[in-house]
Amino acid sequence: MKEVFTTGEAAEVCQVSQQTIIRCFDAGRIKGFRVPGSRFRRIPRDALIQFMRDNDIPLDRLSSGKSRVLVVDDDPEIVDIFTDALKRDGRFEIRTAQTGYDAGIATQEFNPDLLILDYMLPDINGNIVCRTIRQNPAFAHMKIVFVSGVVDRHEIEDLLRAGADDFVKKPFNVRELIDKIAGMLKMESVQVR
């Protein structure tokens, strides 16, 4: 993950001109430092993030290069299993939520590439969360995978009709699920470490 940016790199991330970044730097609106012995300016990652927040520039432009996955489940053990496995894999940036309400907020803020969604949430069923997300064109790119102990074929069909891309029954093999996620996101396969 890049920690220090040139003014040109910061301009590209913010989708403004390099001169705009230089003017903001010189006016003190964006913090950073000058390279000793030169006129070059450098902007640390945290300063760039603060500048982007102050100016309502979406942070998703400052990508880590990893696929973003939001895990929504009210069972802390399931969340830990996913979080641990996805972090160990190394190709994913992970956020979590425990309710449908929190999933909605996290989806807006994090803009995940893929949502792992439990069907039975404490406040609302996952199919309603799925339908709500599918109604927003900004999330058309997002893949949604339901993970549940649901066994009824009709309920699974309802989830797929609600906009899910796939369904995985609990209990599941974590490695197979990660391979499925990587395939859905068209990622290169990696060897398990």
CYANA upper distance limits for C-alpha pairs under 8 A (distance plus 0.5 A):
  1 MET  CA     64 SER  CA      6.12
  1 MET  CA     65 GLY  CA      8.24
  2 LYS  CA     45 ARG  CA      7.77
  2 LYS  CA     64 SER  CA      8.36
  3 GLU  CA     44 PRO  CA      6.33
  3 GLU  CA     45 ARG  CA      5.40
  4 VAL  CA     42 ARG  CA      6.90
  4 VAL  CA     43 ILE  CA      6.00
  4 VAL  CA     44 PRO  CA      4.83
  4 VAL  CA     45 ARG  CA      6.05
  5 PHE  CA      9 GLU  CA      6.19
  5 PHE  CA     10 ALA  CA      6.40
  5 PHE  CA     42 ARG  CA      6.13
  5 PHE  CA     43 ILE  CA      5.54
  5 PHE  CA     44 PRO  CA      6.74
  5 PHE  CA     45 ARG  CA      7.49
  6 THR  CA     10 ALA  CA      6.67
  6 THR  CA     40 PHE  CA      8.42
  6 THR  CA     41 ARG  CA      6.93
  6 THR  CA     42 ARG  CA      5.51
  6 THR  CA     43 ILE  CA      6.85
  7 THR  CA     11 ALA  CA      6.53
  7 THR  CA     18 GLN  CA      6.47
  7 THR  CA     21 ILE  CA      6.59
  7 THR  CA     22 ILE  CA      7.03
  7 THR  CA     41 ARG  CA      6.97
  7 THR  CA     42 ARG  CA      7.07
  7 THR  CA     43 ILE  CA      7.67
  8 GLY  CA     12 GLU  CA      6.77
  8 GLY  CA     17 SER  CA      8.49
  8 GLY  CA     18 GLN  CA      5.76
  9 GLU  CA     13 VAL  CA      6.79
 10 ALA  CA     14 CYS  CA      6.60
 10 ALA  CA     18 GLN  CA      8.21
 10 ALA  CA     21 ILE  CA      7.64
 10 ALA  CA     43 ILE  CA      8.12
 10 ALA  CA     48 LEU  CA      7.76
 11 ALA  CA     15 GLN  CA      6.12
 11 ALA  CA     16 VAL  CA      5.58
 11 ALA  CA     17 SER  CA      6.06
 11 ALA  CA     18 GLN  CA      5.54
 11 ALA  CA     20 THR  CA      8.15
 11 ALA  CA     21 ILE  CA      6.54
 12 GLU  CA     16 VAL  CA      7.12
 12 GLU  CA     17 SER  CA      8.17
 12 GLU  CA     18 GLN  CA      8.40
 13 VAL  CA     61 ARG  CA      6.16
 13 VAL  CA     62 LEU  CA      6.60
 14 CYS  CA     52 MET  CA      7.66
 14 CYS  CA     57 ILE  CA      7.07
 14 CYS  CA     61 ARG  CA      7.64
 16 VAL  CA     20 THR  CA      7.02
 16 VAL  CA     21 ILE  CA      7.94
 17 SER  CA     21 ILE  CA      7.26
 18 GLN  CA     22 ILE  CA      6.75
 19 GLN  CA     23 ARG  CA      6.54
 20 THR  CA     24 CYS  CA      6.65
 21 ILE  CA     25 PHE  CA      6.51
 21 ILE  CA     30 ILE  CA      8.28
 22 ILE  CA     26 ASP  CA      6.56
 22 ILE  CA     41 ARG  CA      8.49
 23 ARG  CA     27 ALA  CA      6.55
 24 CYS  CA     28 GLY  CA      6.65
 24 CYS  CA     29 ARG  CA      5.45
 24 CYS  CA     30 ILE  CA      6.16
 25 PHE  CA     29 ARG  CA      6.32
 25 PHE  CA     30 ILE  CA      5.27
 25 PHE  CA     31 LYS  CA      6.80
 25 PHE  CA     32 GLY  CA      7.71
 29 ARG  CA     51 PHE  CA      7.76
 30 ILE  CA     43 ILE  CA      8.29
 30 ILE  CA     47 ALA  CA      7.07
 30 ILE  CA     48 LEU  CA      7.47
 30 ILE  CA     51 PHE  CA      6.23
 31 LYS  CA     43 ILE  CA      7.02
 31 LYS  CA     44 PRO  CA      8.29
 31 LYS  CA     47 ALA  CA      6.04
 31 LYS  CA     48 LEU  CA      8.14
 32 GLY  CA     41 ARG  CA      7.51
 32 GLY  CA     42 ARG  CA      6.09
 32 GLY  CA     43 ILE  CA      4.89
 32 GLY  CA     44 PRO  CA      6.63
 32 GLY  CA     47 ALA  CA      7.39
 33 PHE  CA     41 ARG  CA      6.25
 33 PHE  CA     42 ARG  CA      5.88
 33 PHE  CA     43 ILE  CA      7.11
 34 ARG  CA     38 SER  CA      7.68
 34 ARG  CA     39 ARG  CA      6.85
 34 ARG  CA     40 PHE  CA      6.05
 34 ARG  CA     41 ARG  CA      4.88
 34 ARG  CA     42 ARG  CA      6.51
 35 VAL  CA     39 ARG  CA      7.23
 35 VAL  CA     40 PHE  CA      5.98
 35 VAL  CA     41 ARG  CA      6.65
 35 VAL  CA     42 ARG  CA      7.49
 43 ILE  CA     47 ALA  CA      6.93
 43 ILE  CA     48 LEU  CA      6.87
 44 PRO  CA     48 LEU  CA      6.81
 45 ARG  CA     49 ILE  CA      6.67
 46 ASP  CA     50 GLN  CA      6.71
 47 ALA  CA     51 PHE  CA      6.68
 48 LEU  CA     52 MET  CA      6.62
 49 ILE  CA     53 ARG  CA      6.69
 49 ILE  CA     59 LEU  CA      7.63
 50 GLN  CA     54 ASP  CA      6.57
 51 PHE  CA     55 ASN  CA      6.73
 52 MET  CA     56 ASP  CA      6.45
 52 MET  CA     57 ILE  CA      5.24
 52 MET  CA     58 PRO  CA      7.47
 52 MET  CA     59 LEU  CA      7.31
 53 ARG  CA     57 ILE  CA      6.63
 53 ARG  CA     58 PRO  CA      8.08
 53 ARG  CA     59 LEU  CA      8.05
 59 LEU  CA     63 SER  CA      8.19
 60 ASP  CA    110 PHE  CA      7.77
 60 ASP  CA    111 ASN  CA      7.81
 64 SER  CA     93 GLU  CA      8.31
 66 LYS  CA     91 ARG  CA      5.73
 66 LYS  CA     92 PHE  CA      5.46
 66 LYS  CA     93 GLU  CA      6.27
 67 SER  CA     91 ARG  CA      6.88
 67 SER  CA     92 PHE  CA      5.31
 67 SER  CA     93 GLU  CA      6.47
 67 SER  CA    112 PRO  CA      8.16
 67 SER  CA    113 ASP  CA      6.64
 67 SER  CA    114 LEU  CA      8.44
 67 SER  CA    185 LEU  CA      8.44
 68 ARG  CA     92 PHE  CA      6.25
 68 ARG  CA     93 GLU  CA      5.25
 68 ARG  CA     94 ILE  CA      6.46
 68 ARG  CA     95 ARG  CA      8.36
 68 ARG  CA    110 PHE  CA      8.20
 68 ARG  CA    111 ASN  CA      8.09
 68 ARG  CA    112 PRO  CA      5.20
 68 ARG  CA    113 ASP  CA      5.64
 68 ARG  CA    114 LEU  CA      7.07
 69 VAL  CA     92 PHE  CA      7.09
 69 VAL  CA     93 GLU  CA      6.63
 69 VAL  CA     94 ILE  CA      5.48
 69 VAL  CA     95 ARG  CA      6.96
 69 VAL  CA    112 PRO  CA      5.83
 69 VAL  CA    113 ASP  CA      6.52
 69 VAL  CA    114 LEU  CA      5.44
 69 VAL  CA    115 LEU  CA      6.28
 69 VAL  CA    116 ILE  CA      7.79
 70 LEU  CA     94 ILE  CA      6.35
 70 LEU  CA     95 ARG  CA      5.38
 70 LEU  CA     96 THR  CA      5.98
 70 LEU  CA     97 ALA  CA      7.96
 70 LEU  CA    106 ALA  CA      8.22
 70 LEU  CA    107 THR  CA      8.06
 70 LEU  CA    112 PRO  CA      6.47
 70 LEU  CA    114 LEU  CA      6.95
 70 LEU  CA    115 LEU  CA      5.37
 70 LEU  CA    116 ILE  CA      6.64
 71 VAL  CA     79 VAL  CA      7.20
 71 VAL  CA     82 PHE  CA      7.92
 71 VAL  CA     83 THR  CA      8.43
 71 VAL  CA     94 ILE  CA      7.82
 71 VAL  CA     95 ARG  CA      6.80
 71 VAL  CA     96 THR  CA      5.19
 71 VAL  CA     97 ALA  CA      6.84
 71 VAL  CA    115 LEU  CA      6.58
 71 VAL  CA    116 ILE  CA      5.28
 71 VAL  CA    117 LEU  CA      6.80
 72 VAL  CA     79 VAL  CA      8.07
 72 VAL  CA     96 THR  CA      6.25
 72 VAL  CA     97 ALA  CA      5.24
 72 VAL  CA     98 GLN  CA      6.00
 72 VAL  CA     99 THR  CA      7.44
 72 VAL  CA    100 GLY  CA      8.21
 72 VAL  CA    103 ALA  CA      6.90
 72 VAL  CA    115 LEU  CA      7.93
 72 VAL  CA    116 ILE  CA      6.50
 72 VAL  CA    117 LEU  CA      5.41
 72 VAL  CA    118 ASP  CA      6.57
 73 ASP  CA     78 ILE  CA      7.59
 73 ASP  CA     79 VAL  CA      6.81
 73 ASP  CA     96 THR  CA      8.37
 73 ASP  CA     97 ALA  CA      7.07
 73 ASP  CA     98 GLN  CA      5.49
 73 ASP  CA     99 THR  CA      7.54
 73 ASP  CA    117 LEU  CA      6.97
 73 ASP  CA    118 ASP  CA      5.67
 73 ASP  CA    121 LEU  CA      7.22
 74 ASP  CA     79 VAL  CA      8.27
 74 ASP  CA     97 ALA  CA      8.14
 74 ASP  CA     98 GLN  CA      4.87
 74 ASP  CA     99 THR  CA      7.04
 74 ASP  CA    118 ASP  CA      8.43
 74 ASP  CA    121 LEU  CA      6.76
 74 ASP  CA    122 PRO  CA      7.54
 75 ASP  CA     79 VAL  CA      6.91
 75 ASP  CA     98 GLN  CA      8.16
 76 PRO  CA     80 ASP  CA      6.55
 77 GLU  CA     81 ILE  CA      6.70
 78 ILE  CA     82 PHE  CA      6.84
 79 VAL  CA     83 THR  CA      6.49
 79 VAL  CA     96 THR  CA      7.75
 80 ASP  CA     84 ASP  CA      6.33
 81 ILE  CA     85 ALA  CA      6.59
 81 ILE  CA    174 VAL  CA      8.46
 82 PHE  CA     86 LEU  CA      6.40
 82 PHE  CA    174 VAL  CA      8.12
 83 THR  CA     87 LYS  CA      6.48
 83 THR  CA     94 ILE  CA      7.17
 84 ASP  CA     88 ARG  CA      6.61
 85 ALA  CA     89 ASP  CA      6.72
 85 ALA  CA    174 VAL  CA      7.74
 86 LEU  CA     90 GLY  CA      7.17
 86 LEU  CA     91 ARG  CA      7.91
 86 LEU  CA     92 PHE  CA      6.51
 86 LEU  CA     93 GLU  CA      8.46
 86 LEU  CA     94 ILE  CA      7.94
 86 LEU  CA    178 ILE  CA      7.83
 87 LYS  CA     91 ARG  CA      7.98
 87 LYS  CA     92 PHE  CA      6.90
 87 LYS  CA     93 GLU  CA      7.84
 87 LYS  CA     94 ILE  CA      8.00
 88 ARG  CA    193 ARG  CA      8.18
 89 ASP  CA    190 VAL  CA      8.44
 89 ASP  CA    192 VAL  CA      7.58
 89 ASP  CA    193 ARG  CA      8.05
 95 ARG  CA    106 ALA  CA      8.26
 95 ARG  CA    110 PHE  CA      8.27
 96 THR  CA    103 ALA  CA      8.44
 96 THR  CA    106 ALA  CA      8.40
 97 ALA  CA    102 ASP  CA      6.03
 97 ALA  CA    103 ALA  CA      5.95
 97 ALA  CA    106 ALA  CA      7.68
 98 GLN  CA    102 ASP  CA      7.10
 98 GLN  CA    103 ALA  CA      7.78
 98 GLN  CA    121 LEU  CA      7.88
 99 THR  CA    103 ALA  CA      6.61
 99 THR  CA    121 LEU  CA      6.26
 99 THR  CA    122 PRO  CA      6.66
 99 THR  CA    123 ASP  CA      6.63
 99 THR  CA    124 ILE  CA      7.96
100 GLY  CA    104 GLY  CA      6.83
100 GLY  CA    121 LEU  CA      7.01
100 GLY  CA    122 PRO  CA      8.34
100 GLY  CA    123 ASP  CA      6.81
100 GLY  CA    124 ILE  CA      6.29
100 GLY  CA    125 ASN  CA      7.95
100 GLY  CA    126 GLY  CA      7.42
100 GLY  CA    129 VAL  CA      6.60
101 TYR  CA    105 ILE  CA      7.14
101 TYR  CA    123 ASP  CA      8.03
102 ASP  CA    106 ALA  CA      6.52
103 ALA  CA    107 THR  CA      6.40
103 ALA  CA    129 VAL  CA      8.26
104 GLY  CA    108 GLN  CA      6.90
104 GLY  CA    129 VAL  CA      7.89
104 GLY  CA    133 ILE  CA      8.40
105 ILE  CA    109 GLU  CA      6.81
106 ALA  CA    110 PHE  CA      6.06
106 ALA  CA    111 ASN  CA      8.04
107 THR  CA    111 ASN  CA      5.57
107 THR  CA    112 PRO  CA      6.85
111 ASN  CA    139 PHE  CA      7.95
112 PRO  CA    142 MET  CA      7.13
113 ASP  CA    141 HIS  CA      7.39
113 ASP  CA    142 MET  CA      5.36
113 ASP  CA    143 LYS  CA      6.85
113 ASP  CA    185 LEU  CA      8.12
114 LEU  CA    142 MET  CA      5.80
114 LEU  CA    143 LYS  CA      5.05
114 LEU  CA    144 ILE  CA      6.24
114 LEU  CA    145 VAL  CA      8.07
114 LEU  CA    181 ILE  CA      8.38
114 LEU  CA    185 LEU  CA      8.30
115 LEU  CA    142 MET  CA      7.68
115 LEU  CA    143 LYS  CA      6.68
115 LEU  CA    144 ILE  CA      5.25
115 LEU  CA    145 VAL  CA      6.66
116 ILE  CA    144 ILE  CA      6.63
116 ILE  CA    145 VAL  CA      5.48
116 ILE  CA    146 PHE  CA      6.44
116 ILE  CA    147 VAL  CA      7.31
117 LEU  CA    126 GLY  CA      6.96
117 LEU  CA    144 ILE  CA      7.56
117 LEU  CA    145 VAL  CA      6.57
117 LEU  CA    146 PHE  CA      5.27
117 LEU  CA    147 VAL  CA      6.47
118 ASP  CA    126 GLY  CA      6.55
118 ASP  CA    146 PHE  CA      6.20
118 ASP  CA    147 VAL  CA      5.61
118 ASP  CA    148 SER  CA      6.16
119 TYR  CA    125 ASN  CA      6.18
119 TYR  CA    126 GLY  CA      4.84
119 TYR  CA    127 ASN  CA      7.13
119 TYR  CA    146 PHE  CA      6.96
119 TYR  CA    147 VAL  CA      7.27
119 TYR  CA    148 SER  CA      6.24
119 TYR  CA    150 VAL  CA      8.45
120 MET  CA    124 ILE  CA      7.81
120 MET  CA    125 ASN  CA      5.75
120 MET  CA    126 GLY  CA      6.70
120 MET  CA    148 SER  CA      8.08
121 LEU  CA    125 ASN  CA      6.05
121 LEU  CA    126 GLY  CA      6.96
124 ILE  CA    128 ILE  CA      7.51
124 ILE  CA    129 VAL  CA      8.09
125 ASN  CA    129 VAL  CA      7.45
126 GLY  CA    130 CYS  CA      6.60
126 GLY  CA    146 PHE  CA      8.45
127 ASN  CA    131 ARG  CA      6.62
127 ASN  CA    158 ASP  CA      8.41
127 ASN  CA    159 LEU  CA      6.24
127 ASN  CA    162 ALA  CA      6.44
128 ILE  CA    132 THR  CA      6.61
128 ILE  CA    162 ALA  CA      8.18
129 VAL  CA    133 ILE  CA      6.76
130 CYS  CA    134 ARG  CA      6.67
130 CYS  CA    144 ILE  CA      7.99
130 CYS  CA    162 ALA  CA      6.69
130 CYS  CA    163 GLY  CA      6.70
130 CYS  CA    164 ALA  CA      7.28
131 ARG  CA    135 GLN  CA      6.82
131 ARG  CA    162 ALA  CA      5.77
131 ARG  CA    163 GLY  CA      6.78
132 THR  CA    136 ASN  CA      7.56
133 ILE  CA    139 PHE  CA      7.09
134 ARG  CA    139 PHE  CA      7.33
134 ARG  CA    140 ALA  CA      7.18
134 ARG  CA    163 GLY  CA      6.85
136 ASN  CA    140 ALA  CA      7.61
143 LYS  CA    164 ALA  CA      7.86
143 LYS  CA    165 ASP  CA      6.54
143 LYS  CA    184 MET  CA      7.85
143 LYS  CA    185 LEU  CA      8.34
144 ILE  CA    163 GLY  CA      8.05
144 ILE  CA    164 ALA  CA      5.48
144 ILE  CA    165 ASP  CA      5.82
144 ILE  CA    166 ASP  CA      7.32
145 VAL  CA    164 ALA  CA      6.44
145 VAL  CA    165 ASP  CA      6.32
145 VAL  CA    166 ASP  CA      5.35
145 VAL  CA    167 PHE  CA      6.08
145 VAL  CA    168 VAL  CA      7.73
146 PHE  CA    159 LEU  CA      8.21
146 PHE  CA    164 ALA  CA      7.29
146 PHE  CA    166 ASP  CA      6.86
146 PHE  CA    167 PHE  CA      5.23
146 PHE  CA    168 VAL  CA      6.63
147 VAL  CA    167 PHE  CA      6.49
147 VAL  CA    168 VAL  CA      5.32
147 VAL  CA    169 LYS  CA      6.25
147 VAL  CA    170 LYS  CA      6.99
148 SER  CA    167 PHE  CA      8.34
148 SER  CA    168 VAL  CA      7.13
148 SER  CA    169 LYS  CA      5.73
148 SER  CA    170 LYS  CA      5.85
149 GLY  CA    169 LYS  CA      5.92
149 GLY  CA    170 LYS  CA      5.28
149 GLY  CA    171 PRO  CA      7.79
150 VAL  CA    155 GLU  CA      7.83
150 VAL  CA    156 ILE  CA      7.86
150 VAL  CA    169 LYS  CA      7.37
151 VAL  CA    155 GLU  CA      8.23
151 VAL  CA    156 ILE  CA      8.00
151 VAL  CA    169 LYS  CA      7.99
152 ASP  CA    156 ILE  CA      6.99
153 ARG  CA    157 GLU  CA      6.72
154 HIS  CA    158 ASP  CA      6.68
155 GLU  CA    159 LEU  CA      6.82
156 ILE  CA    160 LEU  CA      6.88
156 ILE  CA    167 PHE  CA      7.66
157 GLU  CA    161 ARG  CA      6.64
158 ASP  CA    162 ALA  CA      6.61
159 LEU  CA    163 GLY  CA      7.27
159 LEU  CA    164 ALA  CA      6.42
159 LEU  CA    167 PHE  CA      8.49
160 LEU  CA    164 ALA  CA      5.08
160 LEU  CA    165 ASP  CA      6.98
160 LEU  CA    166 ASP  CA      7.39
160 LEU  CA    167 PHE  CA      8.20
168 VAL  CA    172 PHE  CA      7.62
168 VAL  CA    177 LEU  CA      8.39
172 PHE  CA    176 GLU  CA      8.47
172 PHE  CA    177 LEU  CA      7.82
173 ASN  CA    177 LEU  CA      6.75
174 VAL  CA    178 ILE  CA      6.68
175 ARG  CA    179 ASP  CA      6.68
176 GLU  CA    180 LYS  CA      6.65
177 LEU  CA    181 ILE  CA      6.67
178 ILE  CA    182 ALA  CA      6.57
179 ASP  CA    183 GLY  CA      6.59
179 ASP  CA    189 SER  CA      7.96
180 LYS  CA    184 MET  CA      6.71
181 ILE  CA    185 LEU  CA      6.75
182 ALA  CA    186 LYS  CA      6.46
182 ALA  CA    187 MET  CA      5.53
182 ALA  CA    188 GLU  CA      7.77
182 ALA  CA    189 SER  CA      7.65
183 GLY  CA    187 MET  CA      6.57
